[in-house]
Structures are given as structure tokens and as C-alpha cells.
């Protein structure tokens, strides 16, 4: 993995030790942001180590190649045993910050961080409501136990506050993208689809219920009544694939214009061949797929899940449509499919928005500033000693 780093700063980040606790290293948005955070902190001189509850997954090799060999701390299934293994590993490292990068890992980071005398920080990577519901009886505890939380979306902040979480406990650090790396991959990756002038609508996500790909499939079928040359591509895999393929078969009569590509390591290259991204989720935090599409100069048609309304400027970088208005999704797809000028204008505006607000370059300093604010609020003088120097 090639990464462009900024020159390390002279401030005390050179001595800040940050332990990141990863719940998984699969090919997902939270995991990609973990990579970015580790790279950004190292770029300003911090010492970063990654402790993972899993091993042998997608990002492990990439992290190792980049100098972050993940340390496996998930050999035991029992939560207490995992906390003790983690705390033992921290005893040798003596981190100032212990930061969870997945909501379901918050308990481990919080307890092991306290045992290590570090500042423990939890995370919210979706909209808060989904995170809690998805973790059953553990959900409320995963929100409460960490004394501090980093959320990647204002939607998560709002939900956490609405159920009684103190406002000053939650800090927002939005997702970013390394545009230099993304552009290099976009321009060099080979994809199997031949060049064509026919418009292509793409959806990129895991095929799970909350992503509501049924909306995309239904809207695609409606849009093709007006734009028969429109093609569709669904990139991703998951437990919903069989039922979604059956729905596509029933609505499109087996027409090959809607393709299920499965999981792909070449998303930037696939985005380069598309004309629009369609994102139809019920729940999101800060959707990486939208960020990548805008980076690829694609207009976006999306439901207002999570922070979509903050990222996608309606009418300028794409369209935000009501959750269950499949007809509206289809109408926006038709607009974009039939106007090259509109697509180019919105795509350029989306790229400019990413460059201005969501680029990789400022992430390290933003994290350092967030850590400093958190340490001040908790009176953590051990962390403040290095964060203020």
C-alpha cells in the first residue's frame, strides 16, 4: 500500500503512543478508516500500534506491509480473558491513548485502557441506533463504559445525546480519503467490463439488510423503462445476495444489464467506469462508498442515512431522496443517465467538496487535537504531558 506522508511535526506527537483496538480487519469502511488513522498519526510522528481481535483478514497484510503489524489479542472468546490479554500487551507498550475503532470493541478498549493507565476512547461507526441494536444486550454498555467516544458522524452524536449520553463525551472526527492513493488505484486498476458509452449506475456495499439494495434493484427496473440502455452493477457480497438476485430476476426478466459483481479489490477502477453511484441504506454513519464516488467525480443518488445530508449537497453534488421513494430514486437515475453535462457538473462539485473537507492531509492533526481536548476534559495529566508539549 503506497501512502504519501506529510513531514512529521516537531510537537510532542513524536512521543505520543496510541494503541488502536480493532474489532476486525475485514474489507469494510471502519477498517479502511483505521488504516488512514494509523497512517495519519504516524505522519505527524506518533507511535501507533494496532491490536486486533481477529487475524487473517483483508487489511492485516496491507497493514503489515505498511509497517503496522497487527498484534492478535483475540485468542480467547471470553470478554474478561480478552481484556486481560490486552492489558498484558499494553503493559509492555505503555500507551497514552487506547482507542477502539469498532463499536463492539469498546468494552475491551475501555477496560484494558484503564488497567494500563491510558486514556480510553470508544467509537461509534454507524448512526448510533444501529450500533446499539446490532449488539443486543451489550449495546447500551458499549456506549456507556468508555468515558469518551469518537463518532464519525453527526447522526451518531445526535442519537447518543438523545438517549442521555453527555454532549462533552462524544467528539466528531469525520471519515477521510487519501486522494493520491485513490487516484493512483483508479487510474491503474484493470476491470473486466469493456468501455461503453452506455450509462452505468453502480452500488457498492455489503449485501446485508440495512443497505436496502432492494430499493436500488426496484429503482433500476423503473428507470430502464425510460432509459433502456442503462446498466446496473452491484459490487459487494453478503447474506442477502441470493434474495437480491431473485428479486432482480423477477423484475428484470433475467436481463444481463444488472450485474452482481461480488466482492472486489478494485472499487476505484470500477467507479471510473460508472456514471453515478446509487446508495440506498437505512443506516449509515459516514458512508465511505459515497466519499469514494465523489472522489471519482461521480454524482450520487442516496437516501438520507447517517451523514449523507451533510456530505451530499442536494442539487449540487447529487441528490438526497426519501428512504422509501423508489420512484424518486429512479427519476434521479434517469436525469443523470440522460445528461452528460449534469453528471460532469455534479461530479466536479463532488470532487471539489472532498478535496476541501474530507482529504487525508489534516487527519493526523485533527486526531491529535481531539485527544488533547479529551485529555483536558478528563484531567488525564499523563496524556496531557505529551499532548501539550
Helices and strands as residue ranges (DSSP letters): G 12-15, E 17-22, H 29-43, E 47-52, H 58-65, E 71-72, H 79-93, E 97-100, G 103-105, H 106-115, E 119-124, H 129-134, G 136-138, H 139-144, E 149-151, H 154-162, G 167-169, E 170-172, H 179-188, E 200-204, G 209-211, H 213-226, E 231-235, H 241-252, E 258-262, H 267-272, E 276-279, H 288-295, E 299-303, H 308-311, E 318-321, H 326-337, H 340-357, G 360-362, H 363-378, H 381-387
